[in-house]
Amino acid sequence: MGRIAEQPYFRPVHRRNIERALRYLRKDLGHSRSDHDVLAALLSFLPCTLSDRSQERPISPDMLLTIYASNNTICDRAGGISDRTLRRAITRLEERGWIARRASSNGKRFPQRSGGQPVAAFGIDITPLLVHSQDLIDRARHKAEIEEEKRGLLSEAKALRSACVNLLDGCTLPTWIDDLVNIFRRALSLADVRSIIAALRAKLADLTSPEQRPISEIAHGQFSKSNDGNVATDDHHETTGALSPLPCSAPAQRPDLHEGTQNANHATEMPTSNERRVYRGQLGQPRAGTSAHPKQQTAKMSATDGQFVRHTETRKTDLKNSQTDHSSSLTEMWGRCSELQAFYPEPLRSTHHGRQIAFEVSKMLRISERLIETVITKSGLSQCLSLLNELVGKISTVERPEAYFRSMVGNMTT
């Protein structure tokens, strides 16, 4: 019989805290869904509710921790599981040391009372669970902190990959950088994410170094998992000693103004987008399937081209003229953002590119997207990027980046 006087001492704990820890650590503890539901149902029988129902009192050793409810009542509290499922769950929990059975001679569960209050009982004793309750709560808190840190590091790794992709724009991506899209979807450990960040920073430093080799000579790398399960990188030039050239983009060749127009019967079809990607960097060489001989010219015509009306060309409206001043001011502002350029070394291409950088940086700093959108709407994209650049420079001394960013916005408006 489980007695209050014989129960071991443990630190009082609130029921909601132990339930939250069990739910968060369910897979780590090896509990099935029914095991978790049975433990939560057993905890619900403890007399924690006060008379005024203002709050629950914590579970302490002076409570009777032996549950003497019937199987039907426990099944109902556990979400309507069957009696067979309940018996199997109790057997598994007892074998793993989370509960203990206090069986009577006839197998019935009933309490022993003194002064109208139960002081002992035959039933299911959950004292082993509550003895380890503080350890479970600490483990759940530590796991939550690791997951939060890993989310921030994953955002940083994605931003670094985006910077590498932008630097290699128009070139074939290294295999391990291309595979990161699928690797980010896996259940990575904190050490795996840190190793990915270190590899991306090394690659970014290689691409942005002053004595940088041409991008067409940068070697491919491989990204794989080592035997111990950690993610590692193996550069191609370290294993083979050779550099694999990448097909880089080259400026399009201007047409020869003195060359005559080509005959419609011998016109060459324009390459598709796939063909242009394949033949980038090889514009000086004839494409497969085309003739290397000079183009056939037609007979020269007079200036009037056989017409009596002067040729006039419709003047086209330059839609970008209205955005010239805004783009130039945004480009000048980006030149002063030295802290952000360490993560995004490529020049600012457009307003959309600037907004993308602002939201990626806010994700790394754990600033809400709604706040960033409000600042961009009220103060403009240039001012928002300037504030983010200043915050990144002080991030080592800032404990709460979002609160500090709000104060910067408030100081700016006053």
Helices and strands as residue ranges (DSSP letters): E 2-3, G 4-6, H 15-24, H 26-29, H 33-43, E 66-67, H 71-77, H 83-95, E 100-102, E 111-114, E 117-121, E 123-125, H 127-131, H 133-167, H 175-183, H 190-208, G 215-217, E 221-225, E 231-235, H 236-240, G 264-266, H 273-278, G 321-323, H 324-335, H 338-341, H 351-364, H 369-379, H 381-393, G 395-397, H 401-413
